[in-house]
């Protein structure tokens, strides 16, 4: 583009809406500084490619905040500019060239500056900076597309991701205000609260509330899991079946000797599989082929169909009565809304742009929602993910999600691949590529030469060490080998304040095993396996407090309460022996112990429960008792007794435990206030709700100290919880576990005519006991074997790509297929 000129002949740069890319030469360089500074202070992003070595010193503050890029090119000889990403073919060649040999990221530039009317399909490799790209794309749209933040919606994978994305957007906007003093960025910060950044559950609820009238729902429509109700319905139907047939048949003939509780658990598991695939049995448009079975399996085959059809009918009745739906119903409901112009008009214009993170882990329902919004209300899409990191197949995720979306849209999206890696040592990336390439050749990982990650950390050494142990992970000496390895890697860290050792495992029980081992060796650790909040000490002790207040005449409830951090006089079990098992004596003994320092204060607290709101009294108990401090003191005493030589380390660990306990208690109170009305809640309602959450809720994570606070702790995580994170050192200790256990299962396959084939297999007991299945099962099982191996390969890929500098793999003996077998394949053996 030509530059305008003053009469003096000096060049005047144009004023773009968002960014300016300048290719310049030394003789013109000095004329640009003032103009570039003015543009930067207006919030315009500047990228300069010049043959001059020296930057503009006064603009370095902008460079650190991604508003100003300077790339030195000693052979740069032409002058040209790009406004808001609108480049010519010759300029595109220059951008590609610079992207190959400098810090400039060509692919990120394309994703950020793509036309506002494009649907974007961003395939972002591990450590490629996808979050930064999403934020910069939003900045581009705000500056060029004449939209507000409230017209953008973003679906993230977890609640933590939602919080983090909102935090990073706020930081970006505040940084722009701090550098430019432009008031518009403060206004955007205020508007950020109106932007819908949510999990798919919350986003689905918003859609139903906006469109619900077409489906007969009110504004108070709810989205529920119906897990507890579904189990009750399955139990009722099976009990009715037993009652109706027991006169002519035995339980043995009905359930083939399988205990009723196991049948109930199996049917719940099978129902989950159906819902994960978005299959709605009561929907007449859904075609399900249950196949057939031999005589031996006929009774179970008929039972499965009868129970599922009856369960679907009763569950639908419950949903209608509750004015609620489950998340898996949503695609079906949206299709009904498509025909209702009044409902569609309510939503049109509200969501002009929809961003979906971790798209490779979306299921058929979520793919359908994205396609529906694009096709019906013309929301522009930005979907980002990496099919090599699709690891939620057990929840119904489909690693072909990108292709499925394009099929439902009826057109190709603007596809961009991000391959520059900002996480891992370049040396280590090259070593890992040997494994990834081999898995690609074996067609167990979608990986070709163009998928190779391009390192940017060229000056940092990288280590990939495989430790061969001639033993199984179940052998006695395996524990000591792993613990010694953890301690050795901890001692290697040059900067424990910034660097972390993380032990990654496939399954929760493996993470818990590492936790137990670390506790025995007194290695400070931080466990993160997800969904453990309602089982934490903080929640357990709070429940004991509530039950102690609720049941003052029950010795067990009183003893539990007096054993918590709410009691200033904790009860030791040896004290209870004095009662010799007599309930009255035990009750009198416990009543003589006051949880508070002064017995009269406890009596006053009990009296207050009769006249004051429950939450008010509970808050006063927490304020007086300070349970987080008592909890930490108890932990410190135990640590000092076990390791008197490590008092400084023990004090630090106790402080972290206090912080985590306090944060957990704050979260619990927040959840209780969301669930109950302050004025009318009862102790009984709180206790009942807490017991239910402890039994079924695995969605809420226990609050942890952040990585800066957790200095010196070994991190223990499942690979699924480590998604999107990075660690200086990664240890993979368990590589001998088989991928697919021989167990009862339900398999599903969608045929070309959109008919679902169902294959089922039920084991009645141990390996030598009879098994039952339908005619589809064995062919579908062979396909499942291949898919399971591919899923596990992707899981190992994710685990390996979390590392920054040191990757340690413990290769032990075990029956293939397992991770050890994948490592051998990657080694070429």
N, C-alpha and C positions, 0 to 999 in steps of 0.2 A: 504494500500500500504506500502511496506517495505521502510525504510529510508536507504540511502547510508551512509557510515561511513568513517571517516578519519582513518588513521592508529592508531591514538591516541584513537580511540573508540568514539569520539564525533559524534553526529548525525548531518547530513547535510540535511536540508529541500530541497525538489525538487523545481524547479522554474516553476510554472504553467504559462499559458497564461493570466489568469484573476484573479482567486481566489484560496485561500487555506483555508480549514476548518480543524482545528486541535483539536482532543480530546486528552488531555494530563493530566498527573498527576504531583503532586508537585515536586517529585524528579527529573523530567526531565525539569521542568519549567525554571530554571535559565539558562539552556544551549541554550534556544531558543531565548532569547531577541535580541541578535545581529543579528541573521539570519532573524527574523521577521522584524526588523527595516530595514534591507537591502531590503527585499521584498517589504515592504510598500513604500520605496523610489523609487522603480521601477514601482509603480502604481498597485501592486498586492493587492487585497482586502483580508484581513485576518479575520477569525472568530475563536475564541478560546473558547473551553469549558474545564474548568479545576476545580480541587478540591481546588486549591489555591485561597484564598480570595483576595490577593493583585494583582492589575494589574501591567503592566509595566508603571510607571509614565511618562517616556519619550515619550510615544506613545499616550498620551491623545489627542493631536491635531488631529490625524488621526481619533480617535473615534468619535469626534464631527462632522466629515464630512463623515460618513458612509463608511469609508475605513477600519475601524478596530472595530470589535465587541468583547467584552469580556463577557462571561457568566460564573458565578460562579456556580459550581455543586458540593456540598460537598460529593456526593457519586461516583463521576467519578473515575473509576478504570482502564480503558483500554486506550491504546494509539493507535490512528489511524489517518489517514488524508484523506481528500477528495480533489481531484484536479479538478478545473473547473466544479464542480457540478456533477461529475461522481462517484456516490456512490454505494455501495453494499446494499443488502437488510437489513443486520444487521445495517449498518450505517444509512439507511433510517429510521429504527425504532428509533434510537437515535435522529435523527433530529426531528421526529414527537414528541417525548417525550419532548425535549427541547422547541419545539414550543408551547407546551401546558402550560408551567409554567414559561416562561421567556420572556424577550423582543425580543428574536429571533422569527422571523416570517417565519414559515416553508413554507407557501403558496407563500409568496413573493420570497423566495429563489428558489422555483420550477419554478416560472414564469421567474425569472431572468436567471436561469441556464439551462433551457430546451434546448435540442439539437437544434442547429442552423437550422436543416432541418425541424423542427416541425412547423405546423400551430397552433397558440395558440388562444384559446378561453378563455378569462379572464373575469369571472363574478365577478366584484368588488363591494362589498357592500358599503353603504354610509360611507364616512370618512375612507376608507380602504387604502388610499395612492396609488391610481392607477397611478397618474402622476409620482410619484417616481419610481414605478415599470417599467413604460415605459422608463424612462430615464436610469435606471440601466440595463434594457434589451438591450438598444442600446449600452451602454458601453460594455456589454458582447459580443455582435456581433462584435463591432469594434476590440476587443482584440482577438477573437477566430475564426471569420469566414472569415478573410482576405478580408474585404470589406471597402469601403470608405463611408463617409457620403452622398455623392452625389448619392449613390446606394440605399439609404433608402428614402422612401416617407412617409409622415404622413398626414392624413386627420383629421382636427379638426372641431369642430362644429361651432365655431364663429371666427371672426377675432381677437377678444381679446384673445381667447384661442391659436390662432396661435402665436401671439406676446409673450404671456406668456410662451409657450412651448419653443420657441427659446431662450428666456431669461434664462430659467432654464437650458437648455442644455449648454448654454454658461457659466453659473455660475458653473455647474458641472465640465466642462472641465478646467476652470480657477482655481477652487479649487484644482483639481488634479495637475495642473502645480505648483501652489503655494506650495503645500505640498511636491511634488516629484522633482521639477525642471526638469522634463522630457520634452524635446523640442517637443516631438510628440504631446503633448496636445495643445501647441500653434499652431501647424500645423492643428490640428483638429478644433480649433477655427476659423482659416482662412477658412477651408473647410466647416464650418457650413453654410456659405452663399449659398453654392451649394446644400444643402439638401432641398428638396421640403417639406416644412411644410405649408399647405394651407387649405382653406376651400374646400368643394366639388366642388364649382363653379370654383375656380381657377385650381383645379386639373383636372377637366373635360376639361377645356380650353387647358391645357397642352396636354392631350391625343389627342384632336382633331387636335391640331397643328402638332403633331407627326404623326398621322395616317390619317389626313384629305384627302390626295390625293386619297385614296381608295374610299372615298365617294364623290369625285368631289370638295372638298374644298381646298383652298389654305392655305398658312402659316398664312395669315391674317384672318383666320376664327374667328368669334366672337361668344360668348355665350350671348344671350340677353333674357330678360324676356318676351318681346313682350306684356306686359300688356296694354300699351297705344294702340298699333296697334290692339290688339285683341278686345278691346272695340270698336274701330272705325269700324272694320270689322263687329262686331255684330250689331252695329247701322245701318251700310249700308244695311246689309241683311234684317233686320227688316223693314227698311224704304222701301226697294224694295218690300217686302212682302205686306206692307200696300198699296203701289201704285198699285200692280198687282191685289189685291183682293177687293179694296175699291169700285169698280164699282158694284160688286155683293154682297159684305158682308159689314157689319158695323164694326167699330173698336170694338164695344161691343162683337160681335160674334167671332172676331179674338182673342182678348186678355181678354175676359171675364170680362171686366170692370176694369182690372188692368192697371194703367198708364204705358205708354211706357217706361218711365225712370226706373220704377221698374222692368219691364220685362228685360231690358238691364242689370240691376244690378244682377237680379236672374241668367240670363244666364252666366254672368261672374263668379258668385259664383259656378254654376254648372260645368263650364269648369275647374275651379281650382280643384274641386274634381276629375275630370277625370285625370288631369295632375298629381296630387299628387299620384295617383295609377299607374302612368306610362302608362296609356291607350292612344294609338295613333290611332285615329279613321281612318286615311287614310292608316294605315298599314293593308294590306290584311290578315296578319297572326293573327290580333287581332279580336277575336270573341266577338261581343257585342249583347246581347239580350235586346231590349228595352221593351219587354213585349207588353201588349195591354191595352186598356182602355175602359171604358164605353162611351156611346154616349155623355154624358155631358162633359167629359174630352178629347174627341177625337181631337178637334181642337188644343188644347195645346200639346197633345201627338205628333201629326204630326208635329207641329211647332218646337218642341224641336229637333226632329231627323233631320228635314230639315236644321235648322239653324246650328246645330253642324257639320253636314257633309259639308255644304257649307263653314263654317268658317274654318274647318280643311284644306280644299282645298286651300282657298285663303291665309291662314296663311303660308302654305307650299310654295306657290309661292313667298310670301314676304321673306321668309327665304332664298330661293335659290337666289333671287335677291340681298339680303344683304350679301351673303356668310356667313350665320350665322345659328345657331341652338339654341334651348332652352335646358336647362339642362335636361328636361324630355324626350328629343329625344335621349339621349345619349346611353341608353342600346340598342335601336334599331340600332343605327349607329355602335356600337361596334360589333354587330352580323354580320354586313356587312363586317367589317374590318377583322373578324376572318378568312375569306376565302382568304384574300390577303396576300400572304407570304412576299411580298416586304415591305408592311407596318409593318407587325409583326416584321420583322428583325430589323427595325429602333428602336423598343421599347425594344427588347430582351436585357437583361443585364442592362438596365437603371434603372429598379426598381426591385432589388433583394428582398427587404423587404418592405411590406406595412403595416403601423400601422394605425388603424382607432379607434379614440376615440369616446366615447358616442355611441357605435354601436347600443344600444337599440333604439335610435332615428333616425336610418337611414330608408329610404324608399325603395321601391322595386327597383328603379333605381340604388341607391347606392349599394344595395346588389348585384345587377347584375354586376356592375362595378368590385366589389371585386372578385366575382366568375370568371368573365371573365379574369381578370389579373392572377389569380391563375391557371386557366385551360389552358390559351393560352400562356402566357409568363413565367409561373411557378414562379411568385412572391410568396414568403413566407408571410403568413398573421399573424398579431398580432391584434386581434380585442378585444376591452375591453368595458365593459358597465355593466349595471344592469337592468334586465327586470322590476324590481320593480320600477325603476325610468324612465320608458318610458312614457313621457308626451307630446309628439309632434304628437299625432295621427291626430290632425287637419291639420297637414302639410303632412300627408301621412305616418308618421312613423309607423312601425309595431313592436309590442313588441315581436313577434316571430322571429325577425331578425336573431338571432343566429341559430335557427333550419332551417330557410329558406336557410341560407348560406350553411350549411352543406348539405342540400338536393341538392343544385346546384353544390357543389363541388363533391358530390358523395362519400364522406368519412367523418368520424368523425375527429374532431380536438382534439388536446390535451387540455382538459378542466381543468381549475384551478379556484377555488373559493377563493376570498380574503374576509375574514370575520372579521379580527381584526380591530376594530374601534379606530382611534386615535383622534377623534373629541369630542365625547359626554361622559359626566360623566357615569361611569358604573351603578351607581344607577339609573340614568335617563333612560338608555337603557333598564334596566329591567322593568321599569314602562311602557315604550312605547311598549315593546314586548307583553304585555297583549293585546294591541289594534291590533298589527300586526297579532298575532296568531289568534285572533277572526276573523279578516278579511280573513285570510287564510282558516279557517274552512268554512266560508261562500262562498269561491271561488270567492271573488271579488279582492283578491290580491294573486299573486303567492308567497306564503310564507309558509314554513314548518319549523320544528324544526331545520333542518340543515341550514336554512337561517338566524338564529338568529345571530345578531352582537355580537362580543365578545369585551367587553370593556377593555381598557388599563388604563383609568383614574380612578383607584380604590379609590384614596384618595380625590376625589373632590365630594362634595355633588351635588345632582341633584334634581330639582323641576319640577314637572308636576302639574300645577294648572288649573283647569277648573272653569271658572267663569260663573255661571248661571244667565242670565238676562231674566226676564219675559217680554221681549219686542222684537220687530223686529228691524233690523238694520235701518229701515226707520223711526222709532219713534224719536221724538224730543230729548228725553233724552239720546239716544244711543251715540250721539256725545260726550257729556260731560263725560259719563262713560268711553269711550275709551280714551279720552284725559287725564283724571285723571289717568288711568292705565299707559299710556305712561310716564307721568311725574313721577309717583311712581317708575316705573322700571328704569328710567334714574337716579333717586336719589339713587337707590340701588347699582349702579355700584361702585365697590371698586377702579377700575383703568380705568377711562374714556379714557385714552390715548390708551389703548389696548383693552378694552371691548366695545362692541356695542350692542345697542338695535335695533332690526330690526322688522318692521311690515310687515308681508307677506300677500298678498292677491291673489285671483284667477285671477282677471281681471283688465285691465288698468284703467277703470273708478273708481274702488274701490281705487286704489292707488292714483288717482288724487283727490278723495274725502278726503282721509287722508291728502294729501298735503294741500288742502284748509283749513281743520280744524286746522292743525298745523300753517298755516299762520295766521289764526284768533287769535289763542292763543299765537302766536309768539314763538313757539317751533322750534328751529333750526332743519332743516331736510335736507336730501339728497334723492331726488327722482330718481329711476332707473327703468324705465319700458321698455326701449329699443326703438330704432327707432325714437327718438324725436329730433335729432340734427337739422334737417332742419326747425323745428318749434321753435327753441330756440331764445332767445333775441338777441344773437350774430348774427345769420344768418338773422333774421328779420331786424335788424338795418343795416346790410351790404346791404341788398336788397334795403332798403329805400335810402341809400347813392347812390347806382348805379342808381336807378330810378330818384333821384334828379338831378344827373349829366346828365342823358339821356333826361329827360323831363323838362328843365328849365322854360318852359312856362306853365307848368301845376301846378296850385295852390296846388292840393292834394299832388303831388309828392314832391314839395318844402316844404310844411308843415310837411310831414312825415320825410323828411331828417333833417329839423331843430329841430325835436323833438327827434332825436337820440343822442347817446353819441359822435357822430362825430362833433356835433355843440357846440361851446363855448357859444352860445346865444340861449338856448332852448326856443321854442315858447310855451306859455301857451294858452289854447283854448280861454281864455277871451280876448286875444289880437286880435284874429281873428274876434271877434264880431264887432269890429270897422268898418269892411268892409261892414257890413249889407247885406251879401250875394252877393254882386256885384263882379263878377269874376275879372274885371279889377282892381278894388280897392284892392281886396285881393291879386292879383298878385303884384301890386306895393308895397303893405305893406310887402309882403314876400321878395321881391327883395331888400328891404332896410335893411334886416337883413343878416349879413354875418355869415356863419358857423364858420369861423376862427376869431381870435381876431382882425386881421387887414383886412378890406374889400379888400385892394389891393392884399393881399395874395390869397384870394379866386378867384379874377379875374385872377390872374396869373395861378392858378391851372386850371381854365376853358380853358385858352389859351393853356396850355401845352397839353391838351387832343387832340388838333388839330395836334400836331406835334410829340408827344411822344407815345410809346406803352402804352396801357391802364393800364396794370399791374404795370408799372413803376410809373404812376401818382397815382394809388390807394395806392401803398405801401408808397408813400410820404405823402399822406393824413393820413394814419394810423400812420405813424411815428410822424407827427406833432400833430395830434389830441389826440393820446393816449386814444382811446375810452374805454379801459378796466379800466383806472383810473377814468375817468368821470363816468362810469357806477357804479363803486364801491362807489364813493363819493355820488352819487344820492341815492343809497341804504342805505348808512350810515345815510344820512340826514333823510330819511323816518323812519329808525329804531329808531334814537334818538328822533324824534318827537313823536313816539308812545310809546317808553319805555325809557324815560330819565334816569331811575334808573339803566339801564343795559348797560351803555356806553362801558364798557370793552368787554362784550359779543357781543355788536353790532359791534364794531371795528373788532373783530375777524371774525364775519360772513361776513362783507364787504370785508375783505381781501380774504376770500375763494371765494366770488363771483367774485372778480377781477381775481383770478387765473383761475377759470373756464371759464370766458369770454375770457381771453387771449388764453387759450388752444383751445377753440372752434374756435377762429379766425385763429389760426395757422392751425388747421385741415381744415378749409374752404379754406384757400389759397392753401393748399396742394392739395385738391380735384380739385380746379379750374385749377391749373397748370397741373394736370393729364389729365384734360378734354380738355384744350385749348392750342394752340400754343401761346407763350408769345408775339410774334411779330404781329400776325394777329387777335387776339381776339378783339371783339367790345363790347361796353357797352350793346348794344341790345342783343348780344348772351349770355352774362353773366346773364342779367336780365331774359331772356327767360328760360335759363337752371335752374336758381334758382327757378323760379315759378313752373316749372315742378317738380323739386325735392321736393318742399314743398307740392305739390299735391299728389305725388305717392310714394316717397321714405321713407320707414319705416325700412330700413336696417342699417342705420348709427346711432350709439349711440352718445349722447352728452358727450364730455370729462368731467370727474369728478375729483375732488381732491381724492387722495387715502385715505384709512381708517385712516392712521396716521395723515394726514392733517385735516381730518374731525372730529377731536375730539369734542365731545359734540353734534354732530348732530344725530338725530334719522334717521335710514335708512328706506326708504319706497320702497319696491320692489314687483314685481310679483314673484310668485314661479318660473316661467320659468327663470327669470333673476337671481334668487338666486342660480340656479343650480351650484354645485361645490363649493359653498361658505359656510362659517360657522360664527355664531354669538353667543355671550355670552347669550343673551336673545332673544327669538323669541316670538312675539305676533301674534296670528291669530284672528283678530277681526270679520271677516265676515264668519259666518258658516251657514247662513240661505238661501243663494241663491240656487235655484233649479239647477240641473245639466243640464237639457235639456229643452229648451224653445220650446213652440209650434210655429213652424215657417216653412217657405218653405225650403225644403232641397232635396238634391239628394244623394241617398245611393247606394253603390256599393258592390257587393259580387262576389267573384271568385269561381266558381263551380269546381268540380273535373275534368271536361273535359277542364279546362282552359277557359271556356266561362264566360264572365262577365255579370251578371244580373244587370240591372239598375232599381232602384226604385225611383220615383220622387213624390213630394208632393208640391203643390203651394197653399198658402193662398191668397185670393183676397183682404183681408183687415183685420178687427178686428176678435175677437173670434167668433162672431156670423155671419160673412160673409161666403159665399160659399167657399169650398175647392175643389181642383182637384188633381187627382193622377192616376197612372197606377196600374195594377193588382198586381205587385210585392211589392208595397210599404208597406202594413200593416204587412206582414210577416217579411220583412226586418226591419221595424221600431221596432218590438218586440226585434229583435236581437240587434239593435242599442241601445235600452234602457239598455240592460245588458252591452254592451261594454262601453257606456258612464259612467255607474256607476263604472266600473273597472278602466277606465281612471282617474276619479275623486279620486278614492281611491289611485291610484299611486301618483296623484298630492298632496294629503294630506300626504302621506308617505314621499315624498320629502320635503314638508314644515316642517314636524316634525323633520326630521333627519338633518336639518341645524343647530340645537341647540347644544350648548356646555354645559350649566348648567341650564338655566331656560326656560321652555316652558309654555306659558300662552295661553290658548284657551278660547275665549269668546263664550259661547254656548247660542245662542238666539233662539227665536221662529221663526218658518218658516215651509213652506210646504216641506215635503220630496218628493223625495230623495235629500239630501243636506249633507254638512259636519257635521252638528249637528246630523243628523241621523247616520252617520258613527261613530261619537264619542259615541253615545248611544249604538250602536252595539258593539263597542270595550269595553265599560263598562260592557257589558253583559246584557244590558237592552233595 
